[in-house]
């Protein structure tokens, strides 16, 4: 399989503060990774580092064979990194459809296809971003990332604060993207078992370091190990 993302000895943080230390892994095209760990261990910081929004103190990040450590965020997005931040960042002055069309880039994902996957967004296409429920905003955030036609989706806590029925809808969409479409995905999620059920591989962070790496199925089956690593209920 083709190597898509390679991190080597990555140490990064904010200003002089170190959050991530000696992070290294390889992700092939079409793979999916659950990035797990307790609160405050560096999961979000790793996604933000991939987008170029932290200070890289040492190490290397390669995307599709090219070094991107000094590439600005917008160029990383153009190169195919689709980021869905935890905050969602809806624009109150834009409609749902404007959120989607303003970032659109040529490729497989079009408005028509987005509305097929997210029919609720079609119903709400003329509503402003601040007129949506939390679940609808999360759908829009994922749809907006897809409209840049990314090669990887970086999802930060996509299930946070959502009603169970909305979680089921998002799980269905993510399963389609990962299992059927073969999209490369890194998902940060406090609901560890949900993330593991979607993905092929698991990486667990603690205090900014990788403390466990395995296939998702084996970690999901090992309840004692999973509880020890991420303190799930």
N, C-alpha and C positions, 0 to 999 in steps of 0.2 A: 504493500500500500504506500501511497505517496505521503511523505511527511508534510504536514500543513503548518504546524506550530511547534517550535523548539525553544525551550528555555534552558539556559545553562548558567548555573551558579548565580541566579538573580538575587541581588540584595537591593531592596528599594524601600522608600518611605516618603515622608513629608518633611521637606527641609532637611535638617540634620537628624531627624528622628527615624530610626530604622524600624520598619514594621515586618518586612519579609526578609528572610535570611536563607541564602544558599538554595533557592528554589530551582529545581530542574526536572523537566519531564518532556516527553515527546508525544505529540498528538497527531495521528494520521488523519487524512481526509476521510470524512464519513463516520468518524468515531464520536462517541458521546461520553462526557465525564461528569460525574457528580462531585462537586467540590464541597466538602463537609467539614464540620468542626464546631466547637462551641462559639458563643458570641465573642467578638473581639480578637479572634486569632489571626485575622488577615485575609479572610476569604474575599470580601469586597475589595480590599486593597490590591489583591492579585488581579481581579478583573480591571480595576482602574489602571493598574500598571500596564496591562496589555493595551489599554487605550492611550497610554502615554501621559497620564495625568498625575503621576508621582515622580519623585526624583530617583533615578536609577543610579545607585552608588557603585555597583559592580555587576558583572555578568553580561549575558547576551540574550537577545530575543530575536529569533528568526521567524519570518512569516513567508511561507511558500518559497523558502530558500534564500530570502533576502533579509539582511539585518534591518530592523525597524526601531532600534533603541532611540534614534534621534529624529524619527519621522513624526510630524505633528498629527494630532488626533484626527483632523478631518481627512488627511491622506490615508490614515489607517482605515477609516470608514470606507473611503473610496476603493481601498484595496480589498475590502471584503470582510471587515470585522464589524458585525452588527451587535451593538450594545443596547441592552434593555436595562436601564438603571433602576435601582430600588425605588427611587423618588418619582419615576415615570415622566416628569417634566412635561406636563400638558400645557399648551398655550391657550389662555382663555380667549384670545382674540381670533383663533382659528377654528374652523369647523372640523369635524372628523375627517371629511374628505380632503380638506386643505392640509391637515396634518400628514396625510398620506402622499398627496401629490407633490408637496413642496420638497420632499426628499427623494422622490422616485428616480431610479436609475434603470437603464435598459436591462432586461433579463426575464427570467421565468415568471417572477412575481409582478402581477399587474393589479389594478383596482378590481377587475372582474374576479381574479383568483382570490384576492384577499376577501372579498365579499362572499365568495363561496365557502371559505374556511370560517369566516366570522360573520355570519348572517346578521347578528345583532348590530354590527357596525354599519351595515347597509341600512337598517332601520333608523339608525341615529346619524346618518351621514351629514345632515345639515345642522346638527347640534354642535354647540361650542364645547371645547375641551373641558371647561369647568362645569358643564351641565351633565356630565357622565357620572355614573356610579363608580365605585372603586374597581369593581370587576370589569366594567366597560373600559375604564382607563387602562387597565392592565392589558386587555385585548388590543386596544389601540397602540399601546407602547410596543407590543410584540409585532403587530401588523406594520407599524411604522418602520421598525428595524428590518422587516422582510422586504419592504419596498425599496431598500437600497440594493436588493438582491445580493445578500451577503453569502460568504462561503462558510462562515461560522456565526453562531448566535451565542452571545455572552449574556446569560440571564441571571439577574441578581434578585433573589427572593421573590420569584414571580407569584407565589401563593400567599404571601404575607397579607393578613388581615381580610382575606376573602371568605365569603360564605361557602359552605361545603358544596352547594350546587354549582357555584362558579368555579371552584377548584376542579370539580369533575369535568366541566367544559374545557378548562385550560389543559387538564391532563390529556383529554382526548386530542386536542390540537397538537400538543407537544409530542404525544405518541405518534401522531401522523407524520409530523415533521421528521422525527428521529427514525422511527421504524420503517415508514413507507417511503419518505422522501430521501432518506439517507443524509440528512443535514448534520453537519458537525455542530455540536452543542457543548458548552460548559455551563452547568447550572449550579448556582449557589442556592442552597435551600435548607432552612431549619427543619423542615419536615423530611428527615433523612430517608425514611422508608419510601416516601413518594419519589424522591430524586433517584434512589437506587433502582426502583421499579422501572424507571424510564431509560436508564443509561447502561452502558457496557462496562465502564470503568469507574472506580472510586479513588479519590485522593482526599486524605484527611489532613488538615493543618492543626497545629497546636503551637502557640507562641511564635507564629510566623514561619514555622518550618514544617516540611512534610514529614509526618510521623507514621503514615500508613498509605500504601498503594496496592490495590488489588482489583480483580474484576468485581463488578457491582453485585452479581448474584451471590458470590461466596460471602461477601460482607453482610448482605441482607439476610442470609441464612444463619449467620453466626450472631445470635442475639447478644450473647455475653460480650463479644468483641465490639459490637456496634454500640452497646450501652456504655462500655468503657471509654470508647473514643469520642462519642458525641453526646453522651448523657441523655439519650432519648428516653421517653417514658414507655 
